[in-house]
Amino acid sequence: MIANTPKPPYYAVIFTNLQTTDLKGYGEMAEKMQQLAACRDGFLGIESAREGLGITVSYWRDEASILAWKADVEHQIAQKLGKEKRYASYKTRVCKVERDYGFPVA
Amino acid sequence: MIANTPKPPYYAVIFTNLQTTDLKGYGEMAEKMQQLAACRDGFLGIESAREGLGITVSYWRDEASILAWKADVEHQIAQKLGKEKRYASYKTRVCKVERDYGFPVA
């Protein structure tokens, strides 16, 4: 679903990735990470799609909430496993959303 | 593919959408728009995936190049058709990429 984010400014983390073929348990871990992220203070929403290339965009109130989630212990374990086994390559971009618009207009 | 963007700061346009079922000619037009965007001054790259939800992130040197592309005549026609027929809903977010990191490190 399209995330129901508040009026800008807020933050977006664009995580773009290509997987390896070693994906045992990947789906369960990805789902758990989404659930944990959603419980964090400052979390605003998440959007995700994979079509070969995977794109996950999570939205946050501010940089502090992004850094706190990055430092979460369970998330750190997932990040380590991601680098070691699950991702052939990835790029993470931390952005400030300056303006947005949509259709139909909310 | 993961876009090979320069060192921040630069801009990202996150376009998240849900399609209608009236998609005759959609693929061709989407492909043409990507080709035209890639020719614009200030274009840095594009990443796209659809899994029910469609996410396209295009990267740009600055706000001026984003606004110039939005005002392009052929792009305007595609935007109008998008609202009238192709998209049940969408959200466009214009963001300043403040920092990024990747794996493997380039």
Backbone of each chain as ProteinMPNN parsed JSONL, in Angstrom:
{"seq_chain_A": "MIANTPKPPYYAVIFTNLQTTDLKGYGEMAEKMQQLAACRDGFLGIESAREGLGITVSYWRDEASILAWKADVEHQIAQKLGKEKRYASYKTRVCKVERDYGFPVA", "coords_chain_A": {"N_chain_A": [[0.824, -1.209, 0.0], [0.277, 2.336, -0.476], [2.105, 4.487, 1.523], [0.727, 6.305, 4.237], [1.711, 9.116, 4.809], [2.653, 12.0, 6.834], [2.366, 15.636, 6.459], [5.139, 17.073, 4.716], [8.153, 18.571, 6.198], [9.704, 15.312, 6.319], [11.473, 12.188, 6.745], [12.96, 9.872, 4.376], [14.083, 6.569, 3.818], [15.663, 5.03, 1.332], [16.048, 1.868, 0.278], [17.71, -0.076, -1.84], [18.162, -3.12, -3.523], [19.885, -6.142, -4.563], [19.382, -9.58, -4.512], [21.137, -12.519, -3.269], [21.33, -16.05, -4.041], [20.983, -17.42, -1.793], [18.615, -17.723, 0.165], [17.289, -18.764, 2.325], [15.006, -18.546, 4.871], [14.762, -15.843, 4.482], [12.376, -14.389, 3.865], [10.834, -14.563, 6.231], [12.516, -13.22, 8.028], [12.652, -10.667, 6.865], [10.0, -9.889, 7.076], [9.719, -9.857, 9.855], [11.5, -7.794, 10.479], [10.172, -5.616, 9.322], [7.921, -5.551, 10.962], [9.097, -4.963, 13.446], [10.284, -2.479, 12.879], [8.011, -0.96, 12.474], [7.109, -0.616, 15.039], [8.76, 1.226, 16.177], [9.539, 4.37, 17.669], [8.81, 7.269, 15.857], [8.524, 6.074, 13.396], [6.929, 6.182, 10.24], [5.842, 4.864, 8.053], [5.905, 2.348, 5.389], [6.988, 1.164, 2.207], [7.137, -1.291, -0.312], [8.559, -3.259, -2.934], [9.41, -5.901, -5.155], [11.073, -6.857, -8.07], [12.992, -8.597, -9.438], [15.113, -6.472, -9.001], [14.973, -5.164, -5.734], [13.091, -2.812, -3.935], [12.766, -0.966, -1.07], [11.153, 1.465, 0.718], [11.303, 3.264, 3.583], [9.667, 5.416, 5.9], [10.263, 8.167, 8.05], [10.135, 10.179, 11.041], [12.348, 11.783, 11.712], [15.973, 12.176, 11.515], [17.094, 11.124, 13.831], [15.379, 9.049, 14.638], [15.797, 7.271, 12.558], [18.503, 6.588, 12.889], [18.378, 5.39, 15.403], [16.844, 3.106, 14.858], [18.569, 1.833, 13.065], [20.546, 1.072, 14.839], [19.338, -0.783, 16.45], [19.32, -3.892, 18.182], [18.332, -6.426, 17.193], [17.916, -5.706, 14.578], [20.51, -5.125, 13.809], [21.647, -7.674, 13.748], [20.233, -8.737, 11.6], [21.129, -7.026, 9.581], [23.83, -7.737, 9.451], [23.686, -10.426, 8.638], [22.456, -9.964, 6.203], [24.514, -8.709, 4.72], [26.41, -10.741, 4.74], [25.152, -12.951, 3.557], [22.581, -12.598, 2.198], [22.392, -10.417, 0.381], [23.576, -9.552, -2.784], [24.298, -7.083, -3.621], [23.707, -3.745, -2.416], [22.185, -0.518, -1.891], [21.819, 2.201, 0.248], [19.933, 5.018, 0.803], [19.608, 8.023, 2.474], [17.205, 10.39, 2.927], [15.752, 13.676, 2.884], [12.425, 14.4, 2.787], [11.071, 16.868, 0.968], [8.839, 17.913, -0.315], [5.553, 16.78, -1.288], [2.988, 15.206, -3.278], [-0.208, 13.963, -4.347], [-2.528, 11.588, -5.862], [-5.756, 10.155, -5.858], [-6.256, 13.488, -4.537], [-5.703, 13.686, -1.121]], "CA_chain_A": [[0.0, 0.0, 0.0], [0.976, 3.618, -0.449], [2.181, 4.913, 2.922], [-0.056, 7.492, 4.566], [2.676, 9.946, 5.528], [2.175, 13.355, 7.192], [2.867, 16.746, 5.657], [6.598, 17.257, 4.831], [9.265, 17.654, 5.989], [9.972, 14.076, 7.062], [12.611, 11.507, 6.12], [12.777, 8.598, 3.67], [15.267, 5.737, 3.611], [15.469, 4.211, 0.133], [16.952, 0.701, 0.331], [17.614, -0.771, -3.119], [19.024, -4.285, -3.347], [19.83, -7.359, -5.379], [19.586, -10.715, -3.616], [21.896, -13.701, -3.685], [20.396, -17.174, -4.155], [20.936, -18.043, -0.466], [17.525, -16.936, 0.747], [16.602, -19.54, 3.355], [14.581, -17.733, 6.017], [14.782, -14.41, 4.158], [11.03, -13.796, 3.951], [10.454, -14.456, 7.646], [13.317, -12.171, 8.663], [12.233, -9.375, 6.298], [8.694, -9.56, 7.668], [9.951, -9.508, 11.254], [12.134, -6.462, 10.522], [9.118, -4.634, 9.047], [7.088, -5.448, 12.163], [9.872, -4.267, 14.482], [10.426, -1.074, 12.457], [6.707, -0.299, 12.644], [6.903, -0.342, 16.47], [9.72, 2.228, 16.628], [9.147, 5.776, 17.743], [9.227, 8.03, 14.678], [8.201, 5.359, 12.147], [5.758, 6.777, 9.592], [5.262, 3.989, 7.041], [6.869, 1.603, 4.571], [6.505, 0.729, 0.887], [8.109, -2.273, -0.759], [8.258, -4.037, -4.137], [10.576, -6.58, -5.738], [10.892, -7.351, -9.432], [14.441, -8.704, -9.639], [15.535, -5.408, -8.087], [14.091, -4.91, -4.6], [13.095, -1.429, -3.423], [11.981, -0.733, 0.136], [11.277, 2.838, 1.202], [10.667, 3.48, 4.889], [9.503, 6.846, 6.187], [10.593, 8.442, 9.447], [9.922, 11.549, 11.501], [13.598, 12.55, 11.726], [17.206, 11.395, 11.416], [17.351, 10.417, 15.09], [14.633, 7.781, 14.662], [16.467, 6.393, 11.585], [19.738, 6.09, 13.508], [18.004, 4.487, 16.504], [16.438, 1.832, 14.246], [19.776, 1.193, 12.512], [21.337, 0.55, 15.953], [18.558, -1.811, 17.152], [20.115, -5.127, 18.253], [17.829, -7.438, 16.248], [18.142, -5.169, 13.231], [21.954, -5.275, 13.541], [21.862, -9.075, 13.375], [19.693, -8.875, 10.24], [22.023, -6.309, 8.67], [25.054, -8.537, 9.31], [23.307, -11.578, 7.815], [22.207, -9.418, 4.87], [25.8, -8.514, 4.046], [27.144, -12.009, 4.618], [24.474, -14.008, 2.796], [21.35, -12.363, 1.444], [22.448, -9.388, -0.655], [24.728, -9.457, -3.677], [24.646, -5.663, -3.531], [22.627, -2.849, -2.02], [22.49, 0.898, -1.681], [20.887, 2.844, 1.171], [19.981, 6.48, 0.649], [18.837, 8.721, 3.511], [16.709, 11.596, 2.234], [14.752, 14.541, 3.5], [11.297, 14.652, 1.882], [10.827, 18.319, 1.033], [7.454, 18.168, -0.729], [4.9, 15.627, -1.889], [1.63, 15.412, -3.769], [-0.747, 12.658, -4.715], [-3.77, 11.482, -6.609], [-6.557, 11.375, -5.692], [-5.772, 14.348, -3.464], [-6.28, 13.197, 0.144]], "C_chain_A": [[0.863, 1.266, 0.0], [0.937, 4.143, 0.985], [1.454, 6.243, 3.128], [0.797, 8.419, 5.443], [2.108, 11.35, 5.813], [2.711, 14.398, 6.209], [4.393, 16.846, 5.804], [6.921, 18.493, 5.673], [9.215, 16.41, 6.875], [11.093, 13.365, 6.311], [12.194, 10.222, 5.415], [14.117, 7.88, 3.621], [14.957, 4.814, 2.434], [16.519, 3.096, 0.164], [16.722, -0.115, -0.939], [18.586, -1.94, -3.095], [18.828, -5.368, -4.391], [20.184, -8.519, -4.464], [20.617, -11.702, -4.169], [20.869, -14.821, -3.908], [20.237, -17.885, -2.809], [19.879, -17.345, 0.383], [16.718, -17.695, 1.8], [16.277, -18.63, 4.559], [14.497, -16.243, 5.724], [13.424, -13.744, 4.392], [10.599, -13.567, 5.389], [11.208, -13.313, 8.315], [12.896, -10.788, 8.158], [10.915, -8.924, 6.919], [8.857, -9.133, 9.127], [10.563, -8.111, 11.378], [11.099, -5.368, 10.263], [8.245, -4.431, 10.277], [7.801, -4.669, 13.267], [10.008, -2.786, 14.153], [9.144, -0.303, 12.761], [6.424, 0.056, 14.108], [7.784, 0.79, 16.978], [9.083, 3.614, 16.705], [9.667, 6.489, 16.494], [8.953, 7.347, 13.353], [6.91, 5.925, 11.553], [5.106, 5.869, 8.55], [6.336, 3.32, 6.216], [6.201, 1.177, 3.27], [7.563, -0.199, 0.306], [7.638, -2.976, -2.021], [9.542, -4.707, -4.597], [10.197, -7.105, -7.108], [12.324, -7.531, -9.954], [15.072, -7.739, -8.651], [14.5, -5.261, -6.962], [14.219, -3.457, -4.155], [12.205, -1.37, -2.189], [12.228, 0.702, 0.577], [10.57, 2.922, 2.553], [10.703, 4.976, 5.198], [9.606, 7.079, 7.689], [10.41, 9.912, 9.775], [11.185, 12.394, 11.36], [14.795, 11.601, 11.637], [17.456, 10.568, 12.679], [16.62, 9.079, 15.125], [15.221, 6.785, 13.661], [17.707, 5.762, 12.219], [19.435, 5.12, 14.645], [17.592, 3.12, 15.955], [17.649, 1.096, 13.677], [20.585, 0.514, 13.619], [20.612, -0.525, 16.76], [19.27, -3.172, 17.066], [19.626, -6.179, 17.253], [18.041, -7.004, 14.8], [19.617, -5.295, 12.839], [22.28, -6.701, 13.092], [21.394, -9.304, 11.941], [20.593, -8.181, 9.222], [23.291, -7.115, 8.392], [24.792, -9.734, 8.384], [23.062, -11.139, 6.368], [23.49, -9.28, 4.075], [26.5, -9.839, 3.781], [26.502, -12.959, 3.612], [23.408, -13.554, 1.825], [21.48, -11.396, 0.279], [23.736, -9.472, -1.455], [25.229, -8.02, -3.671], [23.444, -4.872, -3.026], [23.126, -1.42, -1.911], [21.415, 1.459, -0.753], [21.047, 4.346, 1.027], [19.061, 7.124, 1.679], [18.493, 10.112, 2.982], [15.751, 12.384, 3.105], [13.648, 14.803, 2.473], [10.904, 16.117, 2.031], [9.403, 18.676, 0.636], [6.88, 16.892, -1.309], [3.519, 16.02, -2.382], [1.125, 14.07, -4.251], [-2.026, 12.763, -5.505], [-4.475, 10.212, -6.161], [-6.017, 12.195, -4.519], [-6.474, 13.941, -2.175], [-7.09, 14.298, 0.832]], "O_chain_A": [[2.019, 1.252, 0.422], [-0.131, 4.234, 1.591], [1.552, 7.165, 2.319], [0.616, 8.486, 6.658], [1.204, 11.818, 5.12], [3.417, 14.07, 5.256], [4.898, 16.716, 6.919], [6.069, 19.365, 5.846], [8.752, 16.451, 8.015], [11.608, 13.901, 5.33], [11.22, 9.572, 5.794], [15.158, 8.501, 3.409], [14.102, 3.934, 2.527], [17.72, 3.354, 0.086], [15.684, -0.758, -1.101], [19.733, -1.768, -2.685], [17.77, -5.494, -5.009], [21.167, -8.456, -3.725], [20.922, -11.715, -5.361], [19.668, -14.557, -3.957], [19.458, -18.831, -2.689], [20.195, -16.489, 1.21], [15.595, -17.31, 2.126], [17.166, -18.035, 5.168], [14.193, -15.455, 6.621], [13.328, -12.69, 5.022], [10.065, -12.51, 5.727], [10.629, -12.534, 9.071], [12.796, -9.845, 8.943], [10.73, -7.751, 7.245], [8.225, -8.18, 9.581], [10.196, -7.341, 12.266], [11.134, -4.315, 10.9], [7.869, -3.307, 10.607], [7.201, -3.828, 13.937], [9.866, -1.934, 15.031], [9.174, 0.833, 13.233], [5.599, 0.925, 14.389], [7.583, 1.272, 18.093], [8.211, 3.967, 15.911], [10.829, 6.327, 16.12], [9.124, 7.954, 12.296], [5.923, 6.124, 12.262], [3.945, 6.073, 8.195], [7.517, 3.656, 6.311], [5.01, 0.869, 3.236], [8.757, 0.076, 0.42], [6.449, -3.26, -2.167], [10.63, -4.151, -4.447], [9.143, -7.716, -7.288], [12.809, -6.755, -10.777], [15.516, -8.148, -7.578], [13.296, -5.238, -7.218], [15.326, -2.938, -4.016], [11.019, -1.692, -2.262], [13.371, 1.109, 0.785], [9.368, 2.674, 2.643], [11.627, 5.693, 4.815], [9.103, 6.293, 8.491], [10.516, 10.778, 8.906], [11.129, 13.553, 10.95], [14.64, 10.381, 11.678], [17.966, 9.45, 12.606], [17.175, 8.083, 15.588], [15.152, 5.577, 13.888], [17.932, 4.557, 12.102], [20.153, 4.138, 14.832], [17.952, 2.09, 16.525], [17.744, -0.126, 13.793], [21.238, -0.501, 13.375], [21.203, -1.118, 17.662], [19.762, -3.553, 16.004], [20.439, -6.763, 16.536], [18.309, -7.822, 13.92], [19.935, -5.542, 11.675], [23.079, -6.911, 12.179], [22.066, -9.978, 11.16], [20.796, -8.693, 8.121], [23.769, -7.175, 7.259], [25.571, -10.015, 7.474], [23.416, -11.85, 5.428], [23.561, -9.677, 2.912], [27.106, -10.033, 2.728], [27.198, -13.684, 2.901], [23.334, -14.083, 0.716], [20.763, -11.529, -0.713], [24.835, -9.464, -0.901], [26.434, -7.771, -3.711], [22.299, -5.292, -3.195], [24.327, -1.159, -1.848], [20.227, 1.211, -0.959], [22.153, 4.879, 1.118], [17.874, 6.806, 1.746], [19.374, 10.901, 2.639], [15.04, 11.832, 3.945], [13.909, 15.366, 1.41], [10.459, 16.545, 3.095], [8.82, 19.618, 1.172], [7.62, 16.023, -1.77], [2.955, 17.03, -1.962], [1.903, 13.157, -4.528], [-2.537, 13.848, -5.78], [-3.788, 9.194, -6.084], [-5.389, 11.646, -3.613], [-7.701, 13.858, -2.135], [-7.649, 14.074, 1.906]]}, "seq_chain_B": "MIANTPKPPYYAVIFTNLQTTDLKGYGEMAEKMQQLAACRDGFLGIESAREGLGITVSYWRDEASILAWKADVEHQIAQKLGKEKRYASYKTRVCKVERDYGFPVA", "coords_chain_B": {"N_chain_B": [[18.497, -2.425, -12.223], [20.784, -1.233, -9.684], [21.019, 2.18, -9.261], [23.783, 4.123, -10.333], [24.713, 6.468, -8.656], [26.056, 9.809, -7.986], [28.207, 11.252, -5.403], [26.388, 12.392, -2.546], [25.196, 15.796, -1.892], [22.162, 15.077, -3.751], [19.134, 14.746, -5.664], [16.083, 12.847, -5.141], [13.218, 11.422, -6.631], [10.496, 9.894, -5.479], [8.175, 7.798, -6.703], [5.26, 6.347, -6.064], [2.8, 3.946, -6.753], [-0.512, 2.677, -7.555], [-2.006, 0.685, -9.984], [-4.747, 0.97, -12.372], [-7.07, -1.233, -14.075], [-7.007, -0.644, -16.685], [-4.805, -0.825, -18.853], [-3.82, -0.677, -21.407], [-1.252, -0.172, -23.644], [0.347, 0.805, -21.647], [2.902, -0.201, -20.817], [4.602, 0.418, -23.001], [4.452, 3.217, -23.007], [5.482, 3.828, -20.463], [8.063, 2.886, -20.747], [8.991, 4.558, -22.767], [8.883, 7.014, -21.437], [10.853, 6.628, -19.509], [13.089, 6.489, -21.174], [13.084, 9.063, -22.288], [13.385, 10.623, -19.968], [15.949, 9.87, -19.226], [17.481, 11.215, -21.05], [17.465, 13.825, -20.266], [18.966, 16.843, -19.086], [20.703, 16.737, -16.065], [19.678, 14.347, -15.16], [20.24, 11.454, -13.213], [19.832, 8.743, -12.773], [17.74, 5.746, -12.508], [15.447, 3.661, -10.739], [13.354, 0.846, -10.512], [10.493, -1.084, -9.582], [7.808, -3.423, -9.521], [5.267, -4.887, -7.645], [2.435, -5.599, -7.346], [2.024, -3.048, -5.759], [3.651, -0.319, -7.284], [6.903, 1.013, -7.473], [8.878, 3.65, -8.383], [11.95, 5.152, -8.471], [13.529, 8.043, -9.301], [16.596, 9.739, -9.949], [18.167, 12.882, -9.537], [20.114, 15.807, -10.39], [19.42, 18.275, -9.274], [16.714, 20.383, -8.003], [15.78, 21.994, -10.086], [16.179, 20.502, -12.439], [14.368, 18.46, -12.023], [11.914, 19.839, -12.045], [11.949, 20.809, -14.668], [11.772, 18.44, -16.153], [9.246, 17.562, -15.288], [7.678, 19.456, -16.556], [7.994, 18.9, -19.225], [6.695, 18.434, -22.516], [5.832, 15.935, -23.714], [5.927, 14.345, -21.455], [4.01, 15.598, -19.884], [1.669, 14.893, -21.249], [1.683, 12.147, -20.756], [1.434, 12.203, -17.968], [-1.139, 13.247, -17.676], [-2.717, 11.265, -18.889], [-2.087, 9.237, -17.151], [-3.377, 10.053, -14.764], [-6.024, 10.079, -15.657], [-6.538, 7.474, -16.569], [-4.613, 5.348, -15.976], [-3.679, 5.154, -13.299], [-4.908, 4.161, -10.184], [-4.306, 5.282, -7.798], [-1.696, 7.443, -6.594], [1.442, 8.58, -5.221], [3.767, 11.166, -5.061], [6.978, 11.923, -4.077], [9.303, 14.355, -3.379], [12.658, 14.522, -2.734], [15.63, 15.363, -0.907], [18.662, 13.809, -1.159], [20.664, 13.118, 1.447], [22.712, 11.573, 2.513], [24.444, 8.541, 1.651], [25.111, 4.998, 1.432], [26.688, 1.884, 0.594], [26.853, -1.612, -0.443], [28.608, -4.132, -2.159], [31.202, -1.881, -1.036], [31.722, 0.781, -3.194]], "CA_chain_B": [[19.829, -2.267, -11.636], [20.957, -0.185, -8.684], [21.527, 3.365, -9.96], [25.149, 4.507, -9.973], [24.577, 7.906, -8.392], [27.264, 10.463, -7.465], [28.247, 11.588, -3.973], [25.361, 13.367, -2.168], [23.739, 15.81, -2.076], [21.457, 15.096, -5.029], [17.704, 14.631, -5.39], [15.355, 11.637, -5.511], [11.763, 11.525, -6.742], [9.902, 8.579, -5.197], [6.824, 7.749, -7.281], [4.632, 5.109, -5.619], [1.5, 3.952, -7.43], [-1.344, 1.495, -7.786], [-2.591, 0.805, -11.316], [-6.108, 0.523, -12.657], [-6.978, -2.396, -14.969], [-6.99, -0.122, -18.058], [-3.364, -0.65, -19.012], [-3.445, -0.79, -22.827], [-0.196, 0.767, -24.029], [1.052, 1.34, -20.468], [4.316, -0.597, -20.825], [5.314, 1.182, -24.031], [4.563, 4.616, -22.584], [6.387, 3.877, -19.314], [9.423, 2.702, -21.268], [9.343, 5.786, -23.491], [9.122, 8.074, -20.452], [12.173, 6.361, -18.923], [14.103, 6.861, -22.174], [13.119, 10.527, -22.383], [13.952, 11.143, -18.717], [17.388, 9.585, -19.234], [18.134, 12.183, -21.951], [17.378, 15.171, -19.707], [20.073, 17.397, -18.321], [20.517, 16.594, -14.624], [19.235, 12.989, -14.821], [21.345, 10.677, -12.645], [19.575, 7.301, -12.764], [16.366, 5.37, -12.174], [15.267, 2.298, -10.205], [11.926, 0.591, -10.599], [10.009, -2.439, -9.304], [6.379, -3.496, -9.252], [4.787, -6.135, -7.034], [1.171, -4.986, -6.93], [2.51, -1.674, -5.618], [4.78, 0.062, -8.137], [7.789, 2.043, -6.925], [9.929, 4.117, -9.285], [12.734, 6.239, -7.892], [14.46, 8.652, -10.246], [17.587, 10.569, -9.25], [18.408, 14.129, -10.276], [21.17, 16.685, -9.866], [18.856, 19.375, -8.486], [15.275, 20.613, -8.143], [15.494, 22.604, -11.387], [16.081, 19.458, -13.47], [13.112, 17.747, -11.736], [10.807, 20.684, -12.514], [12.017, 20.866, -16.134], [11.238, 17.156, -16.644], [7.802, 17.559, -15.024], [7.031, 20.369, -17.511], [8.214, 18.401, -20.596], [5.399, 18.29, -23.184], [5.428, 14.518, -23.818], [5.723, 13.873, -20.084], [2.716, 16.162, -19.449], [0.625, 14.051, -21.841], [1.703, 10.886, -19.999], [0.911, 12.476, -16.62], [-2.589, 13.444, -17.807], [-3.256, 9.932, -19.144], [-1.904, 8.503, -15.9], [-4.451, 10.437, -13.842], [-7.328, 9.759, -16.23], [-6.767, 6.054, -16.867], [-3.692, 4.28, -15.577], [-3.414, 5.022, -11.873], [-5.987, 4.268, -9.202], [-3.774, 6.255, -6.842], [-0.235, 7.555, -6.558], [2.048, 9.609, -4.376], [5.091, 11.578, -5.523], [7.71, 12.591, -2.996], [10.552, 14.959, -3.841], [13.538, 14.416, -1.571], [17.062, 15.645, -1.015], [19.468, 12.716, -0.615], [21.681, 13.765, 2.278], [23.853, 10.649, 2.637], [24.16, 7.191, 1.169], [26.188, 4.016, 1.583], [26.306, 0.682, -0.129], [27.604, -2.851, -0.271], [29.962, -3.857, -1.679], [31.561, -0.468, -1.12], [32.221, 1.031, -4.567]], "C_chain_B": [[19.84, -1.151, -10.581], [21.619, 1.008, -9.374], [22.899, 3.766, -9.415], [25.21, 6.025, -9.795], [25.87, 8.499, -7.824], [27.187, 10.664, -5.956], [27.113, 12.57, -3.645], [25.999, 14.729, -1.864], [23.305, 15.736, -3.547], [19.986, 14.865, -4.68], [17.133, 13.281, -5.832], [13.872, 11.977, -5.62], [11.209, 10.108, -6.587], [8.461, 8.616, -5.699], [6.235, 6.377, -6.967], [3.218, 5.07, -6.173], [0.807, 2.607, -7.429], [-2.045, 1.697, -9.122], [-4.086, 0.508, -11.314], [-5.978, -0.772, -13.474], [-6.923, -1.955, -16.428], [-5.543, 0.205, -18.449], [-2.886, -0.804, -20.458], [-2.39, 0.275, -23.162], [0.632, 1.287, -22.861], [2.557, 1.058, -20.529], [5.136, 0.227, -21.804], [5.526, 2.63, -23.569], [5.541, 4.75, -21.412], [7.844, 3.77, -19.785], [9.892, 3.973, -21.981], [9.671, 6.923, -22.51], [10.496, 7.886, -19.788], [13.283, 6.782, -19.881], [14.235, 8.374, -22.273], [13.753, 11.152, -21.139], [15.476, 11.017, -18.728], [18.167, 10.56, -20.118], [18.192, 13.581, -21.356], [18.672, 15.571, -19.015], [19.756, 17.233, -16.823], [20.033, 15.218, -14.187], [20.42, 12.169, -14.322], [21.11, 9.174, -12.651], [18.136, 7.018, -12.369], [16.347, 3.929, -11.688], [13.773, 2.034, -10.138], [11.6, -0.862, -10.269], [8.503, -2.37, -9.096], [6.054, -4.881, -8.703], [3.423, -5.769, -6.446], [1.439, -3.488, -6.845], [3.678, -1.435, -6.572], [5.586, 1.163, -7.467], [8.825, 2.385, -7.989], [10.635, 5.275, -8.602], [13.671, 6.769, -8.972], [15.35, 9.629, -9.478], [18.005, 11.721, -10.144], [19.443, 14.98, -9.591], [20.604, 17.73, -8.915], [17.348, 19.504, -8.754], [14.916, 21.157, -9.523], [15.334, 21.53, -12.47], [14.82, 18.613, -13.263], [11.927, 18.535, -12.301], [10.781, 20.767, -14.039], [11.449, 19.579, -16.739], [9.723, 17.082, -16.439], [7.048, 18.387, -16.066], [7.206, 19.94, -18.973], [6.873, 18.046, -21.256], [4.943, 16.822, -23.277], [5.155, 13.907, -22.436], [4.382, 14.375, -19.528], [1.551, 15.321, -19.981], [0.531, 12.724, -21.071], [1.125, 11.083, -18.594], [-0.62, 12.589, -16.637], [-3.286, 12.084, -17.999], [-3.172, 9.067, -17.881], [-3.039, 8.774, -14.929], [-5.807, 9.974, -14.355], [-7.592, 8.258, -16.287], [-5.903, 5.041, -16.119], [-3.532, 4.075, -14.081], [-4.678, 5.157, -11.033], [-5.583, 5.283, -8.139], [-2.261, 6.323, -6.973], [0.183, 8.637, -5.57], [3.443, 9.896, -4.932], [5.766, 12.337, -4.398], [9.051, 13.084, -3.538], [11.472, 15.13, -2.637], [14.957, 14.84, -1.9], [17.826, 14.494, -0.365], [20.637, 13.347, 0.133], [22.917, 12.893, 2.455], [23.46, 9.309, 2.068], [25.358, 6.291, 1.451], [25.728, 2.731, 0.936], [27.186, -0.498, 0.199], [27.56, -3.589, -1.599], [30.292, -2.381, -1.847], [32.22, -0.226, -2.475], [33.642, 1.589, -4.516]], "O_chain_B": [[19.002, -0.249, -10.601], [22.667, 0.857, -10.001], [23.138, 3.751, -8.208], [25.691, 6.755, -10.661], [26.685, 7.777, -7.249], [26.205, 10.282, -5.32], [26.898, 13.509, -4.411], [27.201, 14.808, -1.609], [23.972, 16.25, -4.445], [19.64, 14.798, -3.501], [17.631, 12.657, -6.769], [13.336, 12.725, -4.803], [11.42, 9.243, -7.437], [7.633, 9.369, -5.186], [6.658, 5.369, -7.532], [2.498, 6.063, -6.075], [1.435, 1.554, -7.32], [-2.615, 2.759, -9.37], [-4.617, -0.114, -10.394], [-4.891, -1.343, -13.554], [-6.806, -2.795, -17.32], [-5.116, 1.357, -18.384], [-1.703, -1.032, -20.708], [-2.62, 1.471, -22.981], [1.522, 2.116, -23.052], [3.377, 1.953, -20.323], [6.232, 0.682, -21.479], [6.611, 3.193, -23.712], [6.339, 5.687, -21.376], [8.728, 4.469, -19.29], [11.034, 4.405, -21.821], [10.609, 7.691, -22.724], [11.209, 8.857, -19.537], [14.289, 7.358, -19.466], [15.342, 8.909, -22.335], [14.55, 12.084, -21.237], [16.194, 11.922, -18.303], [19.377, 10.716, -19.953], [18.895, 14.443, -21.883], [19.374, 14.74, -18.439], [18.654, 17.561, -16.382], [19.976, 14.934, -12.99], [21.486, 12.183, -14.937], [22.061, 8.4, -12.547], [17.402, 7.914, -11.953], [17.117, 3.088, -12.153], [13.007, 2.914, -9.745], [12.349, -1.767, -10.636], [7.983, -1.39, -8.564], [6.504, -5.901, -9.225], [3.265, -5.644, -5.231], [1.11, -2.745, -7.77], [4.591, -2.256, -6.656], [5.023, 2.131, -6.955], [9.565, 1.512, -8.444], [10.005, 6.255, -8.203], [14.507, 6.031, -9.494], [14.928, 10.253, -8.504], [18.176, 11.558, -11.352], [19.636, 14.898, -8.378], [21.206, 18.042, -7.888], [16.794, 18.822, -9.616], [13.865, 20.82, -10.069], [14.453, 21.637, -13.323], [14.261, 18.101, -14.233], [11.048, 17.969, -12.952], [9.706, 20.793, -14.638], [10.724, 19.63, -17.732], [8.999, 16.597, -17.309], [5.914, 18.062, -16.42], [6.625, 20.555, -19.866], [6.016, 17.428, -20.625], [3.798, 16.508, -22.953], [4.27, 13.067, -22.277], [3.705, 13.659, -18.791], [0.578, 15.066, -19.27], [-0.563, 12.244, -20.775], [0.406, 10.218, -18.093], [-1.303, 12.097, -15.739], [-4.299, 11.794, -17.364], [-4.07, 8.277, -17.59], [-3.599, 7.85, -14.34], [-6.647, 9.526, -13.575], [-8.722, 7.813, -16.082], [-6.395, 4.002, -15.68], [-3.278, 2.958, -13.631], [-5.42, 6.132, -11.152], [-6.414, 6.045, -7.644], [-1.624, 5.365, -7.413], [-0.612, 9.479, -5.151], [4.203, 8.975, -5.234], [5.201, 13.276, -3.838], [9.831, 12.308, -4.089], [11.124, 15.787, -1.657], [15.421, 14.692, -3.03], [17.665, 14.229, 0.827], [21.485, 14.016, -0.457], [24.035, 13.401, 2.537], [22.277, 8.974, 2.007], [26.471, 6.765, 1.678], [24.532, 2.509, 0.749], [28.122, -0.412, 0.993], [26.465, -3.666, -2.156], [29.723, -1.709, -2.707], [33.153, -0.931, -2.859], [34.235, 1.863, -5.56]]}, "name": "protein", "num_of_chains": 2, "seq": "MIANTPKPPYYAVIFTNLQTTDLKGYGEMAEKMQQLAACRDGFLGIESAREGLGITVSYWRDEASILAWKADVEHQIAQKLGKEKRYASYKTRVCKVERDYGFPVAMIANTPKPPYYAVIFTNLQTTDLKGYGEMAEKMQQLAACRDGFLGIESAREGLGITVSYWRDEASILAWKADVEHQIAQKLGKEKRYASYKTRVCKVERDYGFPVA"}
